[in-house]
Amino acid sequence: MVVACFFTALFGWGFGFYGQAVYLAELHKLHGWSTALISSATTLYYLFGAALLTLAPAAIERLGPRAVHLGGAAILAAAAVGLALASAPWQLYAANLVMAFGWASTSTTAIATTISLWFHRRRGLALSLALNGASAAGFTVAPALVQLSARYGLLTAVLAVAAALFALLVPAALLGMRAGRREEEPEGGDATPPARGAEKAPARPAEPLPLLLRRAEALASFRFWSVTAPFALALAAQVGFIVHQVAFLLPTLGNEGTSTAVAATAIAAAVGRVGLGLVIDRLDQRIVSAAACASQVAALLAMVLFHESALALTLSCVVFGLSVGNLITLPALIIQHEFAARSFGLVMGLSTAICQFTYAFGPALLGAVHDASGGYRPALGLCMALEIAAACIILVGRRAKAGRTP
């Protein structure tokens, strides 16, 4: 099942996340559309996707994870074909709206909800392993789209990559996402399987917050916002940069160098996630989150200062990438640690939706700053400011946690 979710993440992030950078560069080259126009369509995609994210857990409960994951992948591929065929701005926007349905069915909320049906005690590890598919998409799917688009055109690139990914995802989903639920035996040894729709009590982390049963309770919780707000800001900077990464790097690095840098970013993301996953249970996850934001600030600053050096840009992309995967995984791990287990689906879905609603504006905002200033350095400065604010907020949440009476 974890392997199936890995391939879902590979498909989802390949076409729905990293692919957005390729669409932006290729459509600008093909049609001469402005960066602001194309990135505003990406913002619409993320906004609509944010609204759909909260429906993913219910869809999985009703239809089963197999139908949701495979259906979402098919929608993503069809929408990417629509983008490749777009010849007018309205078609660009329409394809992005369709793509939002696929993204909601293959991204973090859908994968985390599916993981929660099988795992309790090792949910964090299982989620980290599955979401490595997101990092793998950056050094497999994205470079393949860049190289194939340069040689054969965007449409051929999308069709070829989609066919290859379906060959991996379909058998994995058919074998791994079987009917029924396989839940880990909790501490205490009770191996009695639960009824469908019921959940056995997992081993709980030390001092979790009380169960949140309603969205209103979550929205009124300072702890909820101390996780959601900083990651919303950090991901706005991260997503904004990644969507514009290809366009930013191409003038200095060219097609080959840009493919290498994008792949290096994603490889670093996978290495960073796996490396941190081995020790994260023994670390303060909020301090780690703030450090991840700080490392991305350092990488972006180096890009601004040494933007004419191919080596400096590539190395900076590696440093930036080390935290890319962790900023996606850490919210789920903090929520698992700080909220009761039965709240996980609700809190995770709501937090992810709010984060995506916020970071949806990242691509369009950076595109507008780029067009207004005539370059990417002011846009990267904005990313740094967002990351610094995120680090400060998450540390404030840690101090509030330390001062809370159990």
ChimeraX attribute file (.defattr): number of C-alpha atoms within 10 A of each C-alpha:
attribute: neighborCount
match mode: 1-to-1
recipient: residues
	/A:1	19
	/A:2	22
	/A:3	20
	/A:4	24
	/A:5	33
	/A:6	26
	/A:7	29
	/A:8	32
	/A:9	30
	/A:10	29
	/A:11	34
	/A:12	28
	/A:13	27
	/A:14	29
	/A:15	29
	/A:16	28
	/A:17	22
	/A:18	28
	/A:19	23
	/A:20	25
	/A:21	27
	/A:22	24
	/A:23	25
	/A:24	24
	/A:25	22
	/A:26	20
	/A:27	21
	/A:28	16
	/A:29	11
	/A:30	12
	/A:31	12
	/A:32	10
	/A:33	15
	/A:34	16
	/A:35	21
	/A:36	20
	/A:37	18
	/A:38	22
	/A:39	27
	/A:40	22
	/A:41	23
	/A:42	31
	/A:43	25
	/A:44	21
	/A:45	25
	/A:46	30
	/A:47	21
	/A:48	23
	/A:49	26
	/A:50	26
	/A:51	17
	/A:52	17
	/A:53	27
	/A:54	22
	/A:55	17
	/A:56	24
	/A:57	24
	/A:58	13
	/A:59	15
	/A:60	19
	/A:61	15
	/A:62	11
	/A:63	11
	/A:64	17
	/A:65	27
	/A:66	22
	/A:67	17
	/A:68	22
	/A:69	31
	/A:70	21
	/A:71	15
	/A:72	25
	/A:73	31
	/A:74	17
	/A:75	18
	/A:76	30
	/A:77	24
	/A:78	19
	/A:79	24
	/A:80	26
	/A:81	19
	/A:82	20
	/A:83	22
	/A:84	24
	/A:85	15
	/A:86	17
	/A:87	13
	/A:88	10
	/A:89	14
	/A:90	11
	/A:91	15
	/A:92	22
	/A:93	21
	/A:94	17
	/A:95	23
	/A:96	27
	/A:97	20
	/A:98	19
	/A:99	29
	/A:100	26
	/A:101	24
	/A:102	29
	/A:103	31
	/A:104	29
	/A:105	31
	/A:106	29
	/A:107	27
	/A:108	28
	/A:109	26
	/A:110	30
	/A:111	26
	/A:112	25
	/A:113	22
	/A:114	26
	/A:115	22
	/A:116	24
	/A:117	19
	/A:118	18
	/A:119	21
	/A:120	23
	/A:121	17
	/A:122	14
	/A:123	20
	/A:124	24
	/A:125	17
	/A:126	21
	/A:127	25
	/A:128	26
	/A:129	20
	/A:130	24
	/A:131	30
	/A:132	26
	/A:133	25
	/A:134	30
	/A:135	31
	/A:136	25
	/A:137	28
	/A:138	29
	/A:139	24
	/A:140	19
	/A:141	26
	/A:142	27
	/A:143	25
	/A:144	20
	/A:145	27
	/A:146	25
	/A:147	17
	/A:148	18
	/A:149	19
	/A:150	14
	/A:151	11
	/A:152	10
	/A:153	16
	/A:154	25
	/A:155	17
	/A:156	16
	/A:157	21
	/A:158	24
	/A:159	16
	/A:160	14
	/A:161	21
	/A:162	22
	/A:163	11
	/A:164	11
	/A:165	18
	/A:166	18
	/A:167	11
	/A:168	16
	/A:169	22
	/A:170	18
	/A:171	12
	/A:172	20
	/A:173	22
	/A:174	15
	/A:175	12
	/A:176	15
	/A:177	23
	/A:178	13
	/A:179	10
	/A:180	11
	/A:181	18
	/A:182	15
	/A:183	20
	/A:184	19
	/A:185	18
	/A:186	16
	/A:187	13
	/A:188	8
	/A:189	8
	/A:190	11
	/A:191	12
	/A:192	9
	/A:193	14
	/A:194	12
	/A:195	10
	/A:196	9
	/A:197	8
	/A:198	9
	/A:199	16
	/A:200	18
	/A:201	13
	/A:202	20
	/A:203	14
	/A:204	17
	/A:205	14
	/A:206	9
	/A:207	11
	/A:208	15
	/A:209	16
	/A:210	12
	/A:211	14
	/A:212	19
	/A:213	12
	/A:214	11
	/A:215	12
	/A:216	9
	/A:217	12
	/A:218	19
	/A:219	15
	/A:220	10
	/A:221	12
	/A:222	12
	/A:223	19
	/A:224	20
	/A:225	19
	/A:226	20
	/A:227	26
	/A:228	24
	/A:229	18
	/A:230	27
	/A:231	33
	/A:232	26
	/A:233	24
	/A:234	32
	/A:235	25
	/A:236	25
	/A:237	30
	/A:238	27
	/A:239	23
	/A:240	27
	/A:241	23
	/A:242	25
	/A:243	26
	/A:244	26
	/A:245	21
	/A:246	27
	/A:247	21
	/A:248	19
	/A:249	23
	/A:250	15
	/A:251	11
	/A:252	15
	/A:253	20
	/A:254	14
	/A:255	17
	/A:256	13
	/A:257	17
	/A:258	25
	/A:259	24
	/A:260	17
	/A:261	27
	/A:262	27
	/A:263	26
	/A:264	24
	/A:265	28
	/A:266	30
	/A:267	23
	/A:268	25
	/A:269	28
	/A:270	29
	/A:271	19
	/A:272	21
	/A:273	27
	/A:274	18
	/A:275	13
	/A:276	17
	/A:277	19
	/A:278	11
	/A:279	9
	/A:280	17
	/A:281	13
	/A:282	8
	/A:283	10
	/A:284	11
	/A:285	18
	/A:286	22
	/A:287	13
	/A:288	19
	/A:289	25
	/A:290	23
	/A:291	14
	/A:292	25
	/A:293	29
	/A:294	19
	/A:295	19
	/A:296	27
	/A:297	23
	/A:298	14
	/A:299	20
	/A:300	24
	/A:301	18
	/A:302	17
	/A:303	23
	/A:304	16
	/A:305	12
	/A:306	14
	/A:307	19
	/A:308	14
	/A:309	12
	/A:310	18
	/A:311	14
	/A:312	16
	/A:313	25
	/A:314	22
	/A:315	17
	/A:316	24
	/A:317	27
	/A:318	23
	/A:319	24
	/A:320	26
	/A:321	32
	/A:322	25
	/A:323	30
	/A:324	28
	/A:325	27
	/A:326	28
	/A:327	21
	/A:328	21
	/A:329	21
	/A:330	24
	/A:331	22
	/A:332	26
	/A:333	20
	/A:334	16
	/A:335	23
	/A:336	23
	/A:337	20
	/A:338	21
	/A:339	22
	/A:340	20
	/A:341	24
	/A:342	18
	/A:343	18
	/A:344	21
	/A:345	22
	/A:346	18
	/A:347	25
	/A:348	24
	/A:349	23
	/A:350	23
	/A:351	27
	/A:352	23
	/A:353	27
	/A:354	21
	/A:355	23
	/A:356	26
	/A:357	23
	/A:358	21
	/A:359	26
	/A:360	28
	/A:361	23
	/A:362	32
	/A:363	31
	/A:364	24
	/A:365	21
	/A:366	28
	/A:367	25
	/A:368	19
	/A:369	19
	/A:370	19
	/A:371	15
	/A:372	12
	/A:373	12
	/A:374	10
	/A:375	13
	/A:376	22
	/A:377	19
	/A:378	16
	/A:379	24
	/A:380	22
	/A:381	16
	/A:382	16
	/A:383	26
	/A:384	23
	/A:385	14
	/A:386	22
	/A:387	26
	/A:388	18
	/A:389	16
	/A:390	27
	/A:391	23
	/A:392	14
	/A:393	20
	/A:394	24
	/A:395	19
	/A:396	14
	/A:397	19
	/A:398	19
	/A:399	11
	/A:400	14
	/A:401	14
	/A:402	10
	/A:403	9
	/A:404	8
	/A:405	6
	/A:406	8
